Amino acid sequence: MTGLWWAIAAVCLGCYALKLSGLAAPRRVLDHPVVSRFAELVPVALLAALIGVQMFTHDGALAFDLARAAGLGAAVVALLLRAPFLVVLAAAAAVTAVARAFLG
């Protein structure tokens, strides 16, 4: 168990160091177009990867869940209608719950 706490502490220190390096970076580096574009696109790519993994895997294997697909569809529709973020989450959760109730 002690090894786990050392690993957690190391990850925490690494995250802090990464955050500190971003704050300490010179302004000319942060204003570079490549860095700006990278900072804009990385969060979108990470979120898309997270959605893909959560949507199409179960216990480490590829799987398709109709209730999750319905919830994702509801979220997409809410986003296309320009709904606020909390409404998007609520719509996705409600549709997923209803689909699970009817599909078992």
C-alpha positions in Angstrom: 0.0 0.0 0.0 2.9 2.4 0.7 4.0 2.0 -2.9 0.7 3.2 -4.1 0.9 6.4 -2.0 4.4 7.1 -3.3 3.0 6.7 -6.9 0.1 9.1 -6.0 2.5 11.6 -4.5 4.8 11.4 -7.6 1.9 12.0 -10.0 0.7 15.0 -7.9 4.2 16.5 -8.0 4.4 15.9 -11.7 1.1 17.6 -12.3 2.1 20.5 -10.1 5.4 20.8 -12.0 3.6 20.7 -15.3 1.2 23.5 -14.2 4.1 25.5 -12.9 6.1 25.2 -16.1 3.0 26.6 -18.0 2.8 29.5 -15.7 6.6 30.2 -15.8 6.8 29.9 -19.6 7.8 33.2 -21.3 5.0 35.1 -23.0 6.7 34.9 -26.5 6.5 31.1 -26.2 2.8 31.1 -25.3 2.0 33.6 -28.1 3.6 31.4 -30.8 0.8 30.4 -33.3 1.8 26.7 -33.0 1.5 26.7 -29.2 -1.8 28.5 -29.4 -3.3 26.1 -31.9 -2.0 23.2 -29.9 -3.6 24.6 -26.7 -6.9 25.0 -28.6 -7.1 21.5 -30.1 -5.7 19.3 -27.3 -8.7 19.6 -25.0 -11.1 18.8 -27.8 -9.1 15.7 -28.8 -8.8 14.5 -25.3 -12.6 14.9 -24.7 -13.4 13.1 -28.0 -11.0 10.2 -27.0 -12.7 10.0 -23.6 -16.2 9.9 -25.1 -15.0 7.3 -27.6 -13.6 5.1 -24.9 -16.6 5.4 -22.6 -19.0 4.9 -25.5 -17.5 1.9 -27.2 -15.9 -0.2 -24.4 -17.0 -2.3 -21.5 -14.5 -4.1 -19.2 -11.7 -3.4 -21.6 -13.3 -4.8 -24.7 -15.2 -3.3 -27.6 -18.9 -3.1 -26.9 -22.0 -1.3 -28.1 -24.6 -0.2 -25.7 -27.8 1.1 -27.2 -28.7 3.2 -24.1 -25.3 4.9 -24.2 -25.8 5.6 -27.9 -29.2 7.1 -27.2 -27.8 9.3 -24.5 -25.0 10.5 -26.8 -27.5 11.2 -29.5 -29.6 13.3 -27.1 -26.4 15.2 -26.1 -25.6 15.9 -29.8 -29.1 17.1 -30.5 -29.0 19.4 -27.4 -25.6 20.7 -28.5 -26.9 21.4 -32.0 -29.8 23.3 -30.4 -27.2 25.3 -28.5 -28.5 24.3 -25.1 -26.5 25.2 -22.0 -24.0 22.6 -20.9 -26.0 21.5 -17.8 -29.1 21.0 -20.1 -26.9 18.9 -22.4 -25.8 16.7 -19.5 -29.3 16.4 -18.1 -30.8 15.4 -21.5 -28.1 12.8 -22.0 -28.6 11.4 -18.5 -32.4 11.3 -18.8 -32.4 9.7 -22.2 -29.9 7.1 -21.1 -31.9 6.3 -18.0 -35.1 6.0 -19.9 -33.4 3.8 -22.5 -32.0 1.6 -19.8 -35.4 1.3 -18.2 -37.1 0.2 -21.4 -34.2 -2.0 -22.7 -33.4 -3.7 -19.4 
